Amino acid sequence: MNLKLKDKVIIVTGGASGIGEAVSKKLSEEGAIPCIIDNNEKKLTIIGKELEGRGANFFYSVTELTDVSSCKKAIDQILAKYKKIDGLVNNAGVNDGVSLEGGSYADFINSLERNVGHYFTLANLSLPALKESKGSIVNICSKTALTGQGGTSGYAAANGERLALTKEWAAELFPAGISVNAVVVAECWTPQYATWINQQLNPQEKLKEITSKIPFENRMTTPNEIADTVLFLLSGVSPINGQFLYVDGGYLHLDRSLTVLA
């Protein structure tokens, strides 16, 4: 299938590692121009060297996503270089463990700013260009908004906002020809997830316990599988709009007792 992404300018926040890195690399493979916005200069340099070695067209910017002026600078640089923006992948965030009992109001607000504030900022700053291109927005979201997790009120609330914004923006922007969708991630094997697993008392037993509850093949989702879905939504080859796509092996919506039969 031709995803019609060649020469499309696509912003990816948190695009230097994990799911964002997979999206950035897949975009490059399709001939798109990934514009990677991340605050980790070391990781940006690594992915930049890899893409450069492939002869890819790409852009990256060391950007503090909680700083509106820093985000604006990145958008201005992208528009100055490419004169357009065709898509936005809002991806960056961290499950920071700001809980109800152990957190504070300030911690909670900081978690929202860290995990969803920049979703609005980047969409707001990119909107004039997205209207011109009739582009697409894809919001990466976590299942914590729908299942809860315990001990992570800030992150769960931020992901609830991500889902709500997906519906709201789809309703607001369809007259401009802009599609807005969300990809909901459950158990995906990223560096951030690996760090969390390795903090458990018995990492391998914990991982086995988790994967045993994933109906499809009893395994974690990979970042590349998330990326494939993101690219499909960015392609504009389908009228999908205002939807939540669950790339999770049936984790959320199939009866987990089915795994006993597998």
LUMVOFI-260567 format. One line per 4 residues: number of its first residue (from 0); their letters; for each residue x, y, z of C-alpha. Coordinates in pm, 1 decimal. Example, Ala and Ser with C-alpha at 12.3 -4.5 7.8 and 13.67 -1.06 7.14 Angstrom:
2
0	as	1230.0:-450.0:780.0  1367.0:-106.0:714.0
# end
This chain:
262
0	mnlk	0.0:0.0:0.0  125.7:345.7:-88.5  80.7:553.7:226.0  142.1:872.7:28.1
4	lkdk	386.6:1001.3:289.7  677.4:1084.6:59.7  806.8:1435.7:131.0  540.9:1491.2:398.0
8	viiv	668.5:1698.6:690.5  565.4:1525.7:1013.0  641.0:1650.9:1365.2  707.3:1381.4:1625.4
12	tgga	737.9:1487.0:1989.2  958.5:1266.0:2202.0  1078.5:1127.4:1870.3  1428.4:1028.0:1977.3
16	sgig	1341.8:719.5:2184.4  1078.1:452.4:2240.2  757.9:477.9:2039.1  854.9:819.3:1903.6
20	eavs	1184.9:684.0:1772.1  1003.7:399.3:1595.4  761.8:647.7:1436.8  1045.5:874.2:1324.3
24	kkls	1237.3:588.5:1161.6  927.7:443.9:992.8  841.7:786.5:853.0  1190.9:812.0:709.5
28	eega	1157.0:467.7:549.9  839.1:588.7:376.3  1018.6:891.4:237.8  857.1:1136.5:478.4
32	ipci	1050.4:1407.1:661.1  1039.2:1341.5:1037.8  1079.0:1657.3:1245.9  1187.9:1525.7:1583.3
36	idnn	1119.6:1748.0:1884.2  1275.3:1616.3:2204.9  1454.8:1747.7:2513.0  1721.9:1477.2:2514.7
40	ekkl	2014.5:1613.6:2313.7  2218.1:1293.1:2340.4  1940.4:1074.6:2198.4  1864.4:1331.5:1929.3
44	tiig	2227.9:1319.4:1819.3  2219.1:939.4:1801.9  1904.1:918.3:1589.0  2024.9:1211.0:1380.2
48	kele	2347.8:1028.8:1292.4  2151.8:713.8:1204.2  1910.3:897.4:974.8  2193.9:1094.3:820.4
52	grga	2374.3:768.4:748.2  2071.1:652.8:553.8  2071.7:970.5:348.5  1735.6:1067.6:496.8
56	nffy	1581.1:1411.8:498.9  1502.4:1500.5:861.1  1502.1:1778.1:1118.7  1555.4:1774.0:1491.2
60	svte	1541.7:2030.3:1765.7  1638.4:2018.0:2132.4  1310.4:2145.7:2272.0  1166.7:2175.0:2622.2
64	ltdv	806.1:2081.6:2556.1  675.2:2245.8:2873.2  811.9:2580.3:2748.0  580.0:2741.8:2491.8
68	ssck	854.6:2970.6:2359.5  1084.6:2670.7:2304.5  807.2:2490.3:2114.7  737.6:2799.5:1905.1
72	kaid	1104.2:2827.6:1813.3  1100.8:2467.0:1686.9  784.7:2521.4:1481.6  924.1:2843.0:1335.0
76	qila	1243.3:2659.2:1233.5  1044.5:2380.7:1066.7  830.5:2627.0:871.2  1135.7:2830.4:771.1
80	kykk	1305.8:2518.2:635.4  1015.6:2326.3:478.7  740.1:2588.5:436.3  475.1:2341.2:550.6
84	idgl	360.5:2092.7:815.4  160.8:1787.9:704.5  118.9:1602.8:1030.8  172.4:1606.3:1406.1
88	vnna	236.5:1306.1:1630.1  191.6:1404.1:1993.9  383.1:1135.9:2178.8  614.0:1259.8:2454.9
92	gvnd	534.3:1186.0:2818.3  635.8:992.8:3125.9  446.8:785.7:3379.7  577.8:991.4:3670.7
96	gvsl	399.4:823.9:3961.3  226.4:1135.2:4099.6  -30.9:967.2:4323.6  -331.9:1091.9:4516.2
100	eggs	-191.7:993.6:4854.8  174.5:1071.7:4798.3  143.5:1369.1:4565.0  47.2:1732.5:4603.1
104	yadf	-156.3:1977.6:4399.3  163.8:2126.1:4258.5  292.7:1778.5:4164.8  -38.9:1700.8:3994.6
108	insl	-41.0:2022.4:3787.8  323.5:1969.5:3692.0  236.2:1618.6:3573.1  -43.1:1756.3:3354.3
112	ernv	192.6:2016.4:3208.1  457.4:1751.5:3143.5  221.0:1498.1:2990.1  -55.6:1684.1:2808.1
116	ghyf	12.8:2058.6:2805.2  245.1:2025.8:2506.6  -18.0:1827.2:2314.1  -221.7:2148.1:2307.1
120	tlan	80.6:2371.8:2251.4  211.1:2184.6:1945.4  -135.2:2146.4:1792.0  -207.5:2515.4:1849.9
124	lslp	122.0:2631.3:1697.8  97.7:2390.7:1402.1  -267.3:2454.3:1323.3  -234.3:2725.3:1053.7
128	alke	7.4:2505.5:858.6  -204.8:2193.3:913.4  -506.1:2378.0:774.7  -311.7:2463.1:460.5
132	skgs	-201.9:2102.4:410.7  -527.0:1940.3:533.3  -301.2:1736.3:754.2  -342.3:1488.6:1037.1
136	ivni	-290.9:1478.6:1412.0  -224.3:1153.4:1597.5  -225.8:1157.8:1977.3  -46.0:872.6:2153.2
140	cskt	-237.0:781.9:2468.9  -205.3:533.5:2754.5  -457.0:277.7:2873.8  -418.0:422.7:3225.3
144	altg	-690.7:673.7:3135.0  -935.7:386.0:3083.2  -823.5:118.9:3329.2  -648.4:312.1:3604.0
148	qggt	-322.4:179.7:3741.7  -295.3:302.6:4098.4  -38.5:550.7:4216.8  -31.4:763.3:3903.3
152	sgya	-311.2:1020.1:3922.1  -127.3:1282.1:3718.3  -41.5:1053.1:3427.3  -386.6:892.4:3419.9
156	aang	-557.5:1231.9:3421.5  -327.3:1362.5:3148.9  -414.4:1066.2:2929.2  -783.2:1122.3:2991.7
160	erla	-727.6:1473.9:2861.6  -539.6:1339.9:2557.8  -840.2:1125.2:2467.1  -1085.0:1409.6:2527.5
164	ltke	-876.9:1645.0:2312.5  -876.1:1387.2:2033.0  -1256.7:1392.4:2019.3  -1275.7:1770.1:2062.1
168	waae	-1021.1:1847.7:1791.9  -1178.7:1599.8:1550.2  -1510.6:1780.8:1600.6  -1352.1:2124.2:1563.9
172	lfpa	-1117.5:2058.4:1272.6  -1306.4:1832.7:1031.5  -1437.9:2134.3:835.1  -1071.6:2219.0:762.9
176	gisv	-1004.5:1867.0:635.4  -783.2:1775.7:931.1  -818.4:1426.9:1079.6  -748.4:1369.4:1448.7
180	navv	-716.8:1024.2:1603.1  -560.6:854.3:1903.9  -354.8:538.4:1935.3  -405.6:385.1:2278.9
184	vaec	-104.9:195.1:2409.6  -124.1:-68.9:2681.6  177.4:-292.2:2739.9  446.8:-180.2:2493.3
188	wtpq	813.2:-272.3:2535.6  995.2:61.1:2541.1  1310.2:169.7:2729.2  1083.6:346.4:2979.0
192	yatw	886.5:23.3:3034.8  1206.0:-180.2:3067.6  1331.8:59.7:3335.2  1007.8:13.1:3530.4
196	inqq	1021.1:-367.5:3500.4  1378.7:-375.3:3623.9  1275.8:-182.4:3935.1  1044.5:-466.5:4042.4
200	lnpq	1149.2:-721.4:4303.9  1150.0:-1002.0:4048.0  1150.2:-844.1:3700.6  1111.4:-1165.1:3499.4
204	eklk	822.8:-1294.3:3709.9  650.4:-954.3:3688.1  691.5:-948.2:3311.0  555.6:-1302.0:3280.9
208	eits	256.3:-1206.3:3496.1  179.9:-909.6:3269.8  223.6:-1086.9:2937.1  7.5:-1376.6:3054.3
212	kipf	-286.4:-1133.4:3054.8  -234.4:-1017.3:2694.8  -466.3:-1233.8:2480.3  -277.4:-1209.8:2149.6
216	enrm	31.6:-1430.6:2169.4  86.3:-1344.1:2537.6  344.9:-1084.1:2444.1  417.5:-714.2:2466.2
220	ttpn	335.9:-482.8:2179.1  643.0:-346.8:2001.5  709.8:21.1:1924.4  719.4:-68.0:1554.0
224	eiad	364.5:-204.4:1573.4  247.2:121.8:1727.7  438.8:312.9:1460.5  274.4:117.3:1177.4
228	tvlf	-67.6:224.1:1302.4  44.0:585.1:1343.1  170.4:597.6:984.5  -156.1:456.0:855.0
232	llsg	-349.1:730.8:1034.5  -111.2:996.2:901.7  -144.8:872.0:546.7  -489.3:1012.6:478.3
236	vspi	-578.9:700.4:277.7  -874.3:635.3:507.2  -1159.9:854.1:636.7  -1091.4:745.6:996.3
240	ngqf	-1147.4:1046.6:1223.4  -1211.4:1102.7:1592.8  -1129.7:742.5:1677.7  -931.3:561.7:1946.0
244	lyvd	-731.0:272.3:1799.8  -620.0:12.0:2053.2  -292.7:-151.3:1950.6  -262.0:-385.0:2246.8
248	ggyl	-321.6:-748.0:2151.4  -676.5:-729.3:2289.7  -556.1:-632.2:2637.2  -832.2:-380.4:2704.6
252	hldr	-1130.0:-524.2:2521.8  -1101.4:-902.1:2529.4  -1179.8:-1112.0:2834.2  -839.7:-1184.7:2983.1
256	sltv	-961.8:-1525.2:3096.5  -931.9:-1619.0:2726.8  -556.0:-1631.9:2776.0  -609.6:-1951.7:2976.4
260	la	-733.1:-2116.5:2656.8  -439.2:-2000.9:2444.8
# end
